[in-house]
Amino acid sequence: MQSTYSKHRGVTGVGEGNRRRYYLVAEEILPEAMLKTVQVKTLLASGEVERVHDAVSQVGLSRSAFYKYRDLVHLYDEEGREHVVTLSLILEHRTGVLSVVLDAIARAGGNVLTINQGMPVHQAALVTVMVDVSDMTNPVDALVKTLVGMTGVRRAEIVGYSQ
């Protein structure tokens, strides 16, 4: 399964065309300094530690590294602010495949907000589904793995997150 996702957000004066690009990536590929920066931010936000000096000492990070990354790295929380995911699916053009996919999303606790299905080409159709995942008890990745394993689903991946 694909574990790297991207989203774009306009930020004035940053990068090409005044747009900063954001990537949601798996934890295991991040450098240690970025992971420790998130730990420091978590300690400070929770009130467990009050001063940056104490937090960086606790996790073993230099203050300069913390200040370098603090505004650039953020912990993604599936149960936090971003409750809507956009799924991209390639489904075989057979009766009932979309219905079974929608049923699987509902059984996982997802609430389908929009469905956009293209015309079938070579016996397969591209389907984009926006799902409210705020009531799901399992991670969205588990749903995607379930969908990929279903008969008639050629591909399923998360292509976006939003509120």
PyMOL commands that set and color helices and strands:
alter all, ss='L'
color gray80, all
select helices_A, chain A and resi 16-18+27-29+32-46+52-59+63-69+97-107+140-148
alter helices_A, ss='H'
color red, helices_A
select strands_A, chain A and resi 5-10+19-24+84-92+111-117+124-132+153-162
alter strands_A, ss='S'
color yellow, strands_A
deselect
rebuild
show_as cartoon
